[in-house]
Amino acid sequence: MQLDPRFQELLDKVNAGIDGGDPPKLPPVRGGGSGGDMEGRIIKLEAHMEHVREDLKSLADVPKDLATLTAHVAHLPSKGFIVSVLTTGVAVIGGLVLMADRIKNLF
């Protein structure tokens, strides 16, 4: 069975590293290099993941805060209640204005 030449070349490089030869060099990363600065990049990535983990911990409180907010909103007056209170208030004030002369005569 004939292997793809690129795969065969990679396989030869890996086998050379296993047999005691030098391991294959990593392909250039971000503009060059052989990956020699990989340890520094891994440390930076691990530090970044710690920040992500802390952010996720702060997001754990979101469902609890949302439930509290939902409970508070449930206790607010509805639109219908507000409209009925305002309508009643306007009707009472309008009635007092219309009957102001009769109320004056009583006192």
N, CA, C and O atoms as CSV, one atom per row, in Angstrom:
chain,resi,resn,atom,element,x,y,z
A,1,MET,N,N,0.846,-1.184,0.000
A,1,MET,CA,C,0.000,0.000,0.000
A,1,MET,C,C,0.885,1.238,0.000
A,1,MET,O,O,1.793,1.362,0.822
A,2,GLN,N,N,0.619,2.138,-0.911
A,2,GLN,CA,C,1.407,3.348,-1.072
A,2,GLN,C,C,0.854,4.444,-0.158
A,2,GLN,O,O,-0.342,4.732,-0.202
A,3,LEU,N,N,1.715,5.065,0.678
A,3,LEU,CA,C,1.307,6.161,1.562
A,3,LEU,C,C,1.501,7.492,0.867
A,3,LEU,O,O,2.329,7.632,-0.033
A,4,ASP,N,N,0.731,8.454,1.299
A,4,ASP,CA,C,0.887,9.822,0.812
A,4,ASP,C,C,2.307,10.271,1.150
A,4,ASP,O,O,2.762,10.057,2.273
A,5,PRO,N,N,3.010,10.885,0.212
A,5,PRO,CA,C,4.414,11.276,0.469
A,5,PRO,C,C,4.549,12.215,1.675
A,5,PRO,O,O,5.530,12.125,2.413
A,6,ARG,N,N,3.598,13.096,1.878
A,6,ARG,CA,C,3.685,14.010,3.032
A,6,ARG,C,C,3.552,13.238,4.337
A,6,ARG,O,O,4.261,13.511,5.305
A,7,PHE,N,N,2.639,12.272,4.354
A,7,PHE,CA,C,2.453,11.455,5.548
A,7,PHE,C,C,3.684,10.600,5.793
A,7,PHE,O,O,4.111,10.447,6.938
A,8,GLN,N,N,4.254,10.044,4.748
A,8,GLN,CA,C,5.459,9.215,4.872
A,8,GLN,C,C,6.613,10.041,5.426
A,8,GLN,O,O,7.367,9.559,6.271
A,9,GLU,N,N,6.760,11.282,4.960
A,9,GLU,CA,C,7.823,12.156,5.450
A,9,GLU,C,C,7.646,12.438,6.939
A,9,GLU,O,O,8.617,12.415,7.695
A,10,LEU,N,N,6.424,12.701,7.358
A,10,LEU,CA,C,6.157,12.947,8.769
A,10,LEU,C,C,6.423,11.696,9.596
A,10,LEU,O,O,6.993,11.777,10.684
A,11,LEU,N,N,6.019,10.565,9.094
A,11,LEU,CA,C,6.243,9.296,9.782
A,11,LEU,C,C,7.736,9.025,9.926
A,11,LEU,O,O,8.175,8.545,10.971
A,12,ASP,N,N,8.516,9.322,8.902
A,12,ASP,CA,C,9.973,9.135,8.963
A,12,ASP,C,C,10.586,10.040,10.021
A,12,ASP,O,O,11.490,9.621,10.744
A,13,LYS,N,N,10.104,11.278,10.121
A,13,LYS,CA,C,10.632,12.202,11.124
A,13,LYS,C,C,10.314,11.721,12.541
A,13,LYS,O,O,11.165,11.794,13.428
A,14,VAL,N,N,9.109,11.238,12.749
A,14,VAL,CA,C,8.720,10.737,14.065
A,14,VAL,C,C,9.543,9.515,14.416
A,14,VAL,O,O,10.045,9.408,15.536
A,15,ASN,N,N,9.689,8.599,13.485
A,15,ASN,CA,C,10.485,7.391,13.732
A,15,ASN,C,C,11.939,7.737,14.009
A,15,ASN,O,O,12.581,7.064,14.816
A,16,ALA,N,N,12.471,8.752,13.373
A,16,ALA,CA,C,13.847,9.176,13.628
A,16,ALA,C,C,13.972,9.658,15.065
A,16,ALA,O,O,14.992,9.401,15.705
A,17,GLY,N,N,12.973,10.344,15.588
A,17,GLY,CA,C,13.015,10.811,16.971
A,17,GLY,C,C,12.896,9.671,17.948
A,17,GLY,O,O,13.501,9.719,19.019
A,18,ILE,N,N,12.129,8.635,17.612
A,18,ILE,CA,C,11.944,7.494,18.498
A,18,ILE,C,C,13.218,6.647,18.536
A,18,ILE,O,O,13.562,6.105,19.586
A,19,ASP,N,N,13.906,6.527,17.431
A,19,ASP,CA,C,15.099,5.679,17.348
A,19,ASP,C,C,16.333,6.334,17.951
A,19,ASP,O,O,17.423,5.775,17.831
A,20,GLY,N,N,16.217,7.472,18.584
A,20,GLY,CA,C,17.366,8.101,19.226
A,20,GLY,C,C,17.870,9.314,18.477
A,20,GLY,O,O,18.762,10.005,18.967
A,21,GLY,N,N,17.335,9.590,17.321
A,21,GLY,CA,C,17.740,10.784,16.606
A,21,GLY,C,C,17.091,12.014,17.217
A,21,GLY,O,O,16.332,11.908,18.181
A,22,ASP,N,N,17.381,13.148,16.673
A,22,ASP,CA,C,16.767,14.380,17.160
A,22,ASP,C,C,15.288,14.377,16.801
A,22,ASP,O,O,14.913,13.987,15.695
A,23,PRO,N,N,14.444,14.817,17.744
A,23,PRO,CA,C,13.018,14.898,17.410
A,23,PRO,C,C,12.791,15.967,16.354
A,23,PRO,O,O,13.570,16.915,16.257
A,24,PRO,N,N,11.760,15.830,15.580
A,24,PRO,CA,C,11.505,16.816,14.524
A,24,PRO,C,C,11.222,18.185,15.108
A,24,PRO,O,O,10.625,18.304,16.178
A,25,LYS,N,N,11.646,19.203,14.411
A,25,LYS,CA,C,11.391,20.583,14.827
A,25,LYS,C,C,9.926,20.911,14.586
A,25,LYS,O,O,9.310,20.438,13.631
A,26,LEU,N,N,9.392,21.727,15.470
A,26,LEU,CA,C,8.017,22.170,15.284
A,26,LEU,C,C,7.951,23.151,14.136
A,26,LEU,O,O,8.924,23.859,13.877
A,27,PRO,N,N,6.824,23.210,13.437
A,27,PRO,CA,C,6.707,24.171,12.343
A,27,PRO,C,C,6.717,25.595,12.908
A,27,PRO,O,O,6.380,25.803,14.074
A,28,PRO,N,N,7.095,26.559,12.097
A,28,PRO,CA,C,7.129,27.946,12.571
A,28,PRO,C,C,5.776,28.395,13.099
A,28,PRO,O,O,4.728,28.043,12.559
A,29,VAL,N,N,5.825,29.183,14.169
A,29,VAL,CA,C,4.604,29.658,14.808
A,29,VAL,C,C,4.611,31.178,14.790
A,29,VAL,O,O,5.578,31.802,15.228
A,30,ARG,N,N,3.559,31.764,14.296
A,30,ARG,CA,C,3.369,33.217,14.298
A,30,ARG,C,C,4.602,33.968,13.814
A,30,ARG,O,O,5.163,34.802,14.525
A,31,GLY,N,N,4.991,33.668,12.652
A,31,GLY,CA,C,6.043,34.470,12.045
A,31,GLY,C,C,7.432,33.913,12.229
A,31,GLY,O,O,8.402,34.627,11.975
A,32,GLY,N,N,7.578,32.692,12.652
A,32,GLY,CA,C,8.907,32.117,12.735
A,32,GLY,C,C,9.170,31.479,14.074
A,32,GLY,O,O,8.370,31.587,15.003
A,33,GLY,N,N,10.301,30.815,14.161
A,33,GLY,CA,C,10.679,30.152,15.390
A,33,GLY,C,C,10.353,28.678,15.329
A,33,GLY,O,O,9.634,28.218,14.442
A,34,SER,N,N,10.892,27.946,16.281
A,34,SER,CA,C,10.671,26.508,16.296
A,34,SER,C,C,9.850,26.080,17.494
A,34,SER,O,O,9.833,24.898,17.836
A,35,GLY,N,N,9.175,27.005,18.134
A,35,GLY,CA,C,8.362,26.655,19.290
A,35,GLY,C,C,9.164,26.660,20.570
A,35,GLY,O,O,8.703,26.135,21.583
A,36,GLY,N,N,10.355,27.238,20.552
A,36,GLY,CA,C,11.181,27.275,21.737
A,36,GLY,C,C,10.576,28.103,22.852
A,36,GLY,O,O,10.892,27.889,24.022
A,37,ASP,N,N,9.716,29.041,22.511
A,37,ASP,CA,C,9.070,29.879,23.528
A,37,ASP,C,C,7.723,29.297,23.951
A,37,ASP,O,O,6.891,29.998,24.527
A,38,MET,N,N,7.515,28.011,23.662
A,38,MET,CA,C,6.227,27.401,23.948
A,38,MET,C,C,5.925,27.390,25.448
A,38,MET,O,O,4.773,27.581,25.835
A,39,GLU,N,N,6.925,27.172,26.296
A,39,GLU,CA,C,6.680,27.120,27.732
A,39,GLU,C,C,6.148,28.462,28.240
A,39,GLU,O,O,5.237,28.501,29.067
A,40,GLY,N,N,6.713,29.547,27.747
A,40,GLY,CA,C,6.219,30.873,28.133
A,40,GLY,C,C,4.788,31.094,27.680
A,40,GLY,O,O,3.981,31.674,28.406
A,41,ARG,N,N,4.477,30.631,26.484
A,41,ARG,CA,C,3.115,30.775,25.980
A,41,ARG,C,C,2.144,29.927,26.784
A,41,ARG,O,O,1.014,30.347,27.033
A,42,ILE,N,N,2.570,28.737,27.193
A,42,ILE,CA,C,1.698,27.871,28.001
A,42,ILE,C,C,1.439,28.505,29.356
A,42,ILE,O,O,0.312,28.473,29.850
A,43,ILE,N,N,2.474,29.082,29.963
A,43,ILE,CA,C,2.297,29.752,31.261
A,43,ILE,C,C,1.312,30.908,31.121
A,43,ILE,O,O,0.440,31.097,31.969
A,44,LYS,N,N,1.459,31.678,30.046
A,44,LYS,CA,C,0.539,32.794,29.813
A,44,LYS,C,C,-0.884,32.280,29.617
A,44,LYS,O,O,-1.834,32.872,30.130
A,45,LEU,N,N,-1.036,31.183,28.880
A,45,LEU,CA,C,-2.353,30.605,28.637
A,45,LEU,C,C,-2.962,30.082,29.932
A,45,LEU,O,O,-4.160,30.248,30.161
A,46,GLU,N,N,-2.152,29.451,30.782
A,46,GLU,CA,C,-2.667,28.964,32.062
A,46,GLU,C,C,-3.128,30.120,32.944
A,46,GLU,O,O,-4.161,30.022,33.607
A,47,ALA,N,N,-2.367,31.213,32.956
A,47,ALA,CA,C,-2.776,32.383,33.741
A,47,ALA,C,C,-4.089,32.949,33.209
A,47,ALA,O,O,-4.965,33.344,33.979
A,48,HIS,N,N,-4.214,32.983,31.893
A,48,HIS,CA,C,-5.453,33.476,31.295
A,48,HIS,C,C,-6.635,32.579,31.672
A,48,HIS,O,O,-7.733,33.068,31.938
A,49,MET,N,N,-6.404,31.275,31.693
A,49,MET,CA,C,-7.473,30.339,32.056
A,49,MET,C,C,-7.876,30.508,33.518
A,49,MET,O,O,-9.037,30.282,33.859
A,50,GLU,N,N,-6.950,30.899,34.386
A,50,GLU,CA,C,-7.304,31.177,35.787
A,50,GLU,C,C,-8.274,32.356,35.850
A,50,GLU,O,O,-9.230,32.338,36.626
A,51,HIS,N,N,-8.025,33.374,35.035
A,51,HIS,CA,C,-8.945,34.524,35.000
A,51,HIS,C,C,-10.314,34.089,34.479
A,51,HIS,O,O,-11.345,34.518,34.998
A,52,VAL,N,N,-10.323,33.248,33.467
A,52,VAL,CA,C,-11.592,32.751,32.923
A,52,VAL,C,C,-12.338,31.963,33.991
A,52,VAL,O,O,-13.554,32.099,34.133
A,53,ARG,N,N,-11.609,31.138,34.745
A,53,ARG,CA,C,-12.222,30.340,35.798
A,53,ARG,C,C,-12.837,31.252,36.873
A,53,ARG,O,O,-13.931,30.979,37.366
A,54,GLU,N,N,-12.130,32.336,37.234
A,54,GLU,CA,C,-12.660,33.283,38.223
A,54,GLU,C,C,-13.920,33.965,37.683
A,54,GLU,O,O,-14.887,34.162,38.420
A,55,ASP,N,N,-13.906,34.322,36.403
A,55,ASP,CA,C,-15.091,34.951,35.807
A,55,ASP,C,C,-16.282,33.995,35.816
A,55,ASP,O,O,-17.415,34.412,36.058
A,56,LEU,N,N,-16.029,32.726,35.556
A,56,LEU,CA,C,-17.112,31.746,35.571
A,56,LEU,C,C,-17.673,31.570,36.977
A,56,LEU,O,O,-18.873,31.352,37.144
A,57,LYS,N,N,-16.809,31.663,37.992
A,57,LYS,CA,C,-17.297,31.574,39.367
A,57,LYS,C,C,-18.220,32.735,39.680
A,57,LYS,O,O,-19.219,32.560,40.377
A,58,SER,N,N,-17.900,33.922,39.174
A,58,SER,CA,C,-18.767,35.077,39.427
A,58,SER,C,C,-20.099,34.934,38.687
A,58,SER,O,O,-21.110,35.490,39.115
A,59,LEU,N,N,-20.101,34.196,37.588
A,59,LEU,CA,C,-21.348,33.971,36.860
A,59,LEU,C,C,-22.239,32.940,37.542
A,59,LEU,O,O,-23.412,32.812,37.193
A,60,ALA,N,N,-21.699,32.205,38.508
A,60,ALA,CA,C,-22.489,31.196,39.206
A,60,ALA,C,C,-23.607,31.838,40.021
A,60,ALA,O,O,-24.623,31.195,40.284
A,61,ASP,N,N,-23.435,33.098,40.425
A,61,ASP,CA,C,-24.452,33.791,41.214
A,61,ASP,C,C,-25.584,34.350,40.360
A,61,ASP,O,O,-26.588,34.808,40.904
A,62,VAL,N,N,-25.450,34.324,39.059
A,62,VAL,CA,C,-26.453,34.924,38.180
A,62,VAL,C,C,-27.834,34.285,38.348
A,62,VAL,O,O,-28.810,35.029,38.443
A,63,PRO,N,N,-27.981,32.956,38.393
A,63,PRO,CA,C,-29.332,32.404,38.568
A,63,PRO,C,C,-29.981,32.837,39.888
A,63,PRO,O,O,-31.182,33.100,39.934
A,64,LYS,N,N,-29.191,32.910,40.949
A,64,LYS,CA,C,-29.727,33.333,42.238
A,64,LYS,C,C,-30.171,34.796,42.167
A,64,LYS,O,O,-31.241,35.149,42.662
A,65,ASP,N,N,-29.342,35.647,41.547
A,65,ASP,CA,C,-29.698,37.055,41.407
A,65,ASP,C,C,-30.925,37.220,40.519
A,65,ASP,O,O,-31.775,38.069,40.786
A,66,LEU,N,N,-31.021,36.425,39.480
A,66,LEU,CA,C,-32.172,36.492,38.584
A,66,LEU,C,C,-33.447,36.071,39.308
A,66,LEU,O,O,-34.505,36.662,39.093
A,67,ALA,N,N,-33.356,35.049,40.169
A,67,ALA,CA,C,-34.531,34.616,40.935
A,67,ALA,C,C,-34.966,35.707,41.908
A,67,ALA,O,O,-36.162,35.932,42.095
A,68,THR,N,N,-34.005,36.382,42.527
A,68,THR,CA,C,-34.330,37.480,43.438
A,68,THR,C,C,-35.003,38.613,42.677
A,68,THR,O,O,-35.994,39.174,43.147
A,69,LEU,N,N,-34.478,38.950,41.516
A,69,LEU,CA,C,-35.061,40.004,40.696
A,69,LEU,C,C,-36.477,39.634,40.267
A,69,LEU,O,O,-37.369,40.482,40.280
A,70,THR,N,N,-36.687,38.387,39.889
A,70,THR,CA,C,-38.012,37.928,39.483
A,70,THR,C,C,-38.994,38.032,40.642
A,70,THR,O,O,-40.148,38.409,40.443
A,71,ALA,N,N,-38.550,37.704,41.845
A,71,ALA,CA,C,-39.420,37.804,43.023
A,71,ALA,C,C,-39.777,39.261,43.306
A,71,ALA,O,O,-40.913,39.564,43.670
A,72,HIS,N,N,-38.814,40.156,43.139
A,72,HIS,CA,C,-39.087,41.574,43.377
A,72,HIS,C,C,-40.063,42.129,42.338
A,72,HIS,O,O,-40.958,42.904,42.675
A,73,VAL,N,N,-39.890,41.739,41.100
A,73,VAL,CA,C,-40.774,42.213,40.033
A,73,VAL,C,C,-42.195,41.693,40.253
A,73,VAL,O,O,-43.160,42.377,39.912
A,74,ALA,N,N,-42.331,40.506,40.811
A,74,ALA,CA,C,-43.661,39.927,41.042
A,74,ALA,C,C,-44.463,40.759,42.037
A,74,ALA,O,O,-45.693,40.721,42.020
A,75,HIS,N,N,-43.784,41.510,42.904
A,75,HIS,CA,C,-44.472,42.314,43.913
A,75,HIS,C,C,-44.786,43.731,43.430
A,75,HIS,O,O,-45.397,44.501,44.171
A,76,LEU,N,N,-44.390,44.089,42.230
A,76,LEU,CA,C,-44.704,45.413,41.696
A,76,LEU,C,C,-46.169,45.472,41.265
A,76,LEU,O,O,-46.747,44.456,40.879
A,77,PRO,N,N,-46.768,46.670,41.334
A,77,PRO,CA,C,-48.169,46.774,40.889
A,77,PRO,C,C,-48.267,46.589,39.371
A,77,PRO,O,O,-47.350,46.933,38.626
A,78,SER,N,N,-49.394,46.040,38.939
A,78,SER,CA,C,-49.585,45.796,37.512
A,78,SER,C,C,-50.051,47.076,36.821
A,78,SER,O,O,-50.416,48.046,37.486
A,79,LYS,N,N,-50.039,47.077,35.510
A,79,LYS,CA,C,-50.504,48.226,34.738
A,79,LYS,C,C,-51.983,48.488,35.005
A,79,LYS,O,O,-52.411,49.634,35.138
A,80,GLY,N,N,-52.743,47.421,35.080
A,80,GLY,CA,C,-54.183,47.578,35.333
A,80,GLY,C,C,-54.458,48.254,36.658
A,80,GLY,O,O,-55.345,49.103,36.747
A,81,PHE,N,N,-53.708,47.891,37.694
A,81,PHE,CA,C,-53.884,48.521,38.998
A,81,PHE,C,C,-53.530,50.005,38.935
A,81,PHE,O,O,-54.258,50.840,39.474
A,82,ILE,N,N,-52.431,50.332,38.289
A,82,ILE,CA,C,-52.005,51.731,38.184
A,82,ILE,C,C,-53.044,52.540,37.422
A,82,ILE,O,O,-53.389,53.644,37.843
A,83,VAL,N,N,-53.547,52.015,36.312
A,83,VAL,CA,C,-54.553,52.737,35.522
A,83,VAL,C,C,-55.828,52.925,36.321
A,83,VAL,O,O,-56.419,54.005,36.285
A,84,SER,N,N,-56.269,51.899,37.045
A,84,SER,CA,C,-57.514,52.034,37.820
A,84,SER,C,C,-57.351,53.041,38.954
A,84,SER,O,O,-58.284,53.794,39.233
A,85,VAL,N,N,-56.200,53.077,39.614
A,85,VAL,CA,C,-55.969,54.059,40.688
A,85,VAL,C,C,-55.963,55.472,40.116
A,85,VAL,O,O,-56.568,56.377,40.691
A,86,LEU,N,N,-55.287,55.665,38.994
A,86,LEU,CA,C,-55.241,57.001,38.393
A,86,LEU,C,C,-56.632,57.433,37.909
A,86,LEU,O,O,-57.023,58.585,38.096
A,87,THR,N,N,-57.360,56.530,37.299
A,87,THR,CA,C,-58.710,56.862,36.826
A,87,THR,C,C,-59.615,57.227,37.993
A,87,THR,O,O,-60.384,58.185,37.916
A,88,THR,N,N,-59.522,56.470,39.060
A,88,THR,CA,C,-60.331,56.773,40.247
A,88,THR,C,C,-59.944,58.129,40.831
A,88,THR,O,O,-60.810,58.913,41.219
A,89,GLY,N,N,-58.658,58.400,40.892
A,89,GLY,CA,C,-58.195,59.698,41.408
A,89,GLY,C,C,-58.689,60.854,40.571
A,89,GLY,O,O,-59.150,61.862,41.108
A,90,VAL,N,N,-58.597,60.716,39.251
A,90,VAL,CA,C,-59.075,61.782,38.360
A,90,VAL,C,C,-60.586,61.958,38.514
A,90,VAL,O,O,-61.079,63.086,38.508
A,91,ALA,N,N,-61.326,60.850,38.651
A,91,ALA,CA,C,-62.787,60.942,38.815
A,91,ALA,C,C,-63.142,61.637,40.126
A,91,ALA,O,O,-64.056,62.461,40.153
A,92,VAL,N,N,-62.446,61.324,41.204
A,92,VAL,CA,C,-62.720,61.960,42.501
A,92,VAL,C,C,-62.409,63.445,42.440
A,92,VAL,O,O,-63.210,64.265,42.889
A,93,ILE,N,N,-61.256,63.799,41.889
A,93,ILE,CA,C,-60.892,65.223,41.793
A,93,ILE,C,C,-61.864,65.953,40.871
A,93,ILE,O,O,-62.275,67.073,41.174
A,94,GLY,N,N,-62.236,65.335,39.751
A,94,GLY,CA,C,-63.215,65.956,38.847
A,94,GLY,C,C,-64.557,66.153,39.528
A,94,GLY,O,O,-65.191,67.193,39.350
A,95,GLY,N,N,-64.998,65.180,40.298
A,95,GLY,CA,C,-66.257,65.314,41.033
A,95,GLY,C,C,-66.192,66.428,42.050
A,95,GLY,O,O,-67.157,67.177,42.200
A,96,LEU,N,N,-65.073,66.561,42.758
A,96,LEU,CA,C,-64.926,67.646,43.741
A,96,LEU,C,C,-64.934,69.011,43.063
A,96,LEU,O,O,-65.510,69.963,43.589
A,97,VAL,N,N,-64.305,69.109,41.915
A,97,VAL,CA,C,-64.284,70.388,41.192
A,97,VAL,C,C,-65.687,70.748,40.727
A,97,VAL,O,O,-66.101,71.902,40.844
A,98,LEU,N,N,-66.430,69.766,40.197
A,98,LEU,CA,C,-67.779,70.041,39.711
A,98,LEU,C,C,-68.740,70.388,40.862
A,98,LEU,O,O,-69.680,71.163,40.680
A,99,MET,N,N,-68.506,69.833,41.993
A,99,MET,CA,C,-69.412,70.052,43.119
A,99,MET,C,C,-68.857,71.071,44.118
A,99,MET,O,O,-69.327,71.138,45.254
A,100,ALA,N,N,-67.870,71.857,43.710
A,100,ALA,CA,C,-67.229,72.803,44.620
A,100,ALA,C,C,-68.237,73.808,45.174
A,100,ALA,O,O,-68.184,74.129,46.361
A,101,ASP,N,N,-69.169,74.320,44.333
A,101,ASP,CA,C,-70.153,75.293,44.811
A,101,ASP,C,C,-71.069,74.674,45.865
A,101,ASP,O,O,-71.349,75.317,46.877
A,102,ARG,N,N,-71.528,73.480,45.663
A,102,ARG,CA,C,-72.414,72.819,46.635
A,102,ARG,C,C,-71.657,72.559,47.953
A,102,ARG,O,O,-72.227,72.687,49.037
A,103,ILE,N,N,-70.379,72.195,47.846
A,103,ILE,CA,C,-69.590,71.937,49.052
A,103,ILE,C,C,-69.397,73.251,49.822
A,103,ILE,O,O,-69.421,73.243,51.053
A,104,LYS,N,N,-69.205,74.379,49.121
A,104,LYS,CA,C,-69.061,75.677,49.785
A,104,LYS,C,C,-70.339,76.034,50.563
A,104,LYS,O,O,-70.270,76.537,51.684
A,105,ASN,N,N,-71.500,75.769,49.957
A,105,ASN,CA,C,-72.760,76.115,50.602
A,105,ASN,C,C,-72.990,75.283,51.873
A,105,ASN,O,O,-73.693,75.737,52.776
A,106,LEU,N,N,-72.422,74.095,51.961
A,106,LEU,CA,C,-72.581,73.280,53.145
A,106,LEU,C,C,-71.825,73.858,54.336
A,106,LEU,O,O,-72.247,73.648,55.474
A,107,PHE,N,N,-70.772,74.547,54.129
A,107,PHE,CA,C,-69.991,75.098,55.233
A,107,PHE,C,C,-70.221,76.555,55.309
A,107,PHE,O,O,-69.657,77.225,56.174
